[in-house]
Amino acid sequence: MDLPIFEYETEEKEAQEGLAVIIEVESHQRNMGKESLFTSEADGFDDLEEDDALPHAHSASEESGACTLFSEGTLSLQEGLLHLTYIETIEDEEGAAPTKVSLVFPKGSSSHITVSRSGDMNTVFTVEPNVRQYSTYDTPFGQVDLCVIGRKIENNMEETGGTLELDYAVELRGMITQRTKMTIRVRPESGDVQEE
């Protein structure tokens, strides 16, 4: 399967035209301790703990986190691919620079999604169910190897909005491995388009 290739740049590119949208990102994370996605022999989540109900409520020893982010962005359809772009600002992190997030995925398909993050730290990676993907995370201190294993994608996004659900695990080599469940809800900024 030929996946689209995306590049991030330190200087902002001129924004693509698209529908102005309001984005709500609900994210739940759970640290997976010493589990390594780099050395795991399985290509999927068979060797990882099953946990469909994040955040992890039944164990006080597990670190978990949840956050909800609201942002404005754009949504467009280009050659069968939906492009969702928004700025992520974490208010709790003092002095943290905003991060531009771009999600690109085929309309009407849950086969894969490419995530691009650019700001103080930059990365591009693809989430594909039951597939291990390798990439890098560029930080001010150097490049860090990144491994992503996708578990589930549920794509109910149209050109006018909808929802996108992701479930995946990420490991930055030598750092913590984290399981993330994310729900992204998108609606038009104006009231011109009514939701069904």
C-alpha positions in Angstrom: 0.0 0.0 0.0 1.4 3.4 -1.0 1.0 5.7 1.9 1.3 9.5 1.3 4.5 11.1 2.3 4.4 14.3 4.3 7.1 16.6 5.4 7.2 19.2 8.1 9.1 22.4 7.9 10.3 24.9 10.5 8.8 27.8 8.5 5.0 27.8 8.2 3.7 26.9 4.8 0.8 28.9 3.4 -2.4 27.3 4.7 -4.4 25.2 2.3 -8.0 26.4 1.8 -10.6 24.4 3.6 -13.7 24.5 5.7 -13.2 26.4 8.9 -14.0 24.0 11.8 -14.1 23.7 15.5 -12.2 20.6 16.8 -12.6 18.8 20.1 -9.8 16.3 20.9 -10.5 14.0 23.9 -7.4 12.0 24.8 -6.7 9.3 27.3 -3.2 8.0 27.9 -1.8 5.2 30.1 1.9 4.5 30.6 2.8 0.8 29.8 5.8 0.6 32.1 8.8 -1.2 30.6 7.0 -2.8 27.7 9.1 -2.2 24.5 7.5 -1.9 21.1 10.9 -2.0 19.5 11.8 -5.5 20.8 8.3 -7.1 20.8 8.1 -9.9 18.3 4.4 -9.5 17.6 3.3 -7.0 15.0 0.1 -6.2 16.8 -1.3 -5.8 20.3 -1.5 -9.5 21.1 1.4 -9.2 23.5 0.1 -6.0 25.1 -2.4 -5.8 27.9 -6.0 -5.6 26.7 -7.6 -2.4 28.1 -10.6 -1.1 26.2 -11.7 1.2 29.0 -9.1 3.9 29.3 -8.4 5.6 31.6 -7.2 2.6 33.6 -9.6 2.7 36.6 -8.9 -0.7 38.3 -5.3 -0.2 39.2 -4.0 2.7 41.3 -0.4 1.8 40.4 -1.0 2.6 36.7 -0.3 6.2 35.7 -3.1 7.6 33.5 -4.0 10.9 32.1 -6.9 12.4 30.3 -7.3 15.8 28.6 -9.7 17.6 26.3 -8.5 20.2 23.9 -10.6 22.7 21.8 -9.2 24.4 18.8 -10.0 26.0 15.5 -8.7 24.5 12.2 -9.5 23.6 8.7 -10.9 20.4 7.0 -10.5 19.8 3.3 -10.8 16.9 0.8 -7.9 16.6 -1.7 -7.7 13.7 -4.1 -9.7 11.4 -1.9 -7.8 12.3 1.3 -9.3 14.3 4.2 -6.8 16.9 5.6 -7.5 18.1 9.2 -5.2 20.8 10.5 -5.3 22.6 13.9 -3.1 24.2 16.5 -2.5 22.4 19.8 -1.8 24.5 22.8 -1.4 22.8 26.2 -2.4 25.5 28.8 -1.0 23.6 31.8 2.5 23.7 30.3 4.0 27.1 30.9 6.1 28.4 28.1 5.2 25.6 25.8 5.0 26.6 22.1 1.9 25.8 20.1 2.2 22.7 17.9 0.7 22.5 14.5 -1.1 19.1 14.0 -2.1 17.7 10.6 -4.0 14.5 10.2 -4.4 13.0 6.7 -6.5 10.0 6.0 -8.7 8.5 3.2 -12.3 9.5 3.2 -14.6 6.6 4.1 -11.8 4.3 5.1 -10.3 3.3 8.5 -7.1 1.8 6.8 -4.6 4.3 8.1 -4.0 7.9 9.2 -0.8 10.0 8.9 0.0 12.4 11.8 2.3 15.3 11.4 3.3 17.4 14.4 5.5 20.5 14.0 6.7 23.1 16.5 9.5 22.8 19.1 9.5 19.1 18.4 8.6 17.5 15.0 7.5 14.1 13.9 5.5 12.4 11.1 4.1 8.9 11.7 1.4 6.6 10.4 -1.1 4.7 12.5 -2.3 1.5 10.8 -4.2 -1.2 12.8 -2.0 -4.1 13.8 1.1 -2.7 12.0 4.3 -1.5 13.6 5.6 1.7 12.1 9.0 3.3 12.7 9.8 7.0 12.6 11.8 9.7 14.4 11.0 12.5 16.8 13.1 15.6 16.2 13.7 17.5 19.4 16.0 20.5 20.3 18.4 17.9 21.8 18.6 15.6 18.8 16.6 12.9 17.1 14.8 10.1 19.0 13.7 6.8 17.4 9.9 6.4 17.5 7.8 3.2 17.2 4.0 3.2 16.8 1.7 0.2 16.9 -1.9 0.9 15.7 -4.7 -1.0 17.4 -7.9 0.6 16.0 -9.1 3.4 13.7 -12.8 4.3 13.4 -13.2 7.0 10.7 -16.6 8.7 10.5 -15.4 11.9 9.0 -16.9 13.7 6.0 -16.0 17.0 4.4 -18.3 18.8 6.8 -17.1 17.2 10.0 -17.7 14.1 12.0 -15.6 11.9 14.4 -12.3 10.1 14.2 -11.3 7.5 16.9 -7.7 6.3 17.3 -6.2 3.7 19.6 -2.4 3.2 19.4 0.8 2.8 21.4 3.9 4.9 21.1 7.4 4.3 22.3 10.2 6.8 22.2 13.3 4.6 22.4 14.7 4.6 25.9 11.7 6.4 27.2 8.2 5.5 28.4 5.8 3.5 26.3 2.4 5.0 26.2 -1.0 3.7 25.1 -3.3 6.4 23.7 -7.0 6.5 22.9 -8.2 9.6 21.2 -11.6 10.8 19.9 -11.6 13.8 17.6 -14.9 15.6 17.0 -15.1 18.1 14.2 -18.0 20.5 13.3 -18.2 23.5 11.0 -17.2 26.8 12.6 -20.3 28.5 11.1 -23.8 27.3 11.5 -24.3 27.0 7.8 -23.9 23.2 7.7 -26.3 21.2 9.9 -25.2 18.0 11.4 -27.3 14.9 10.6 
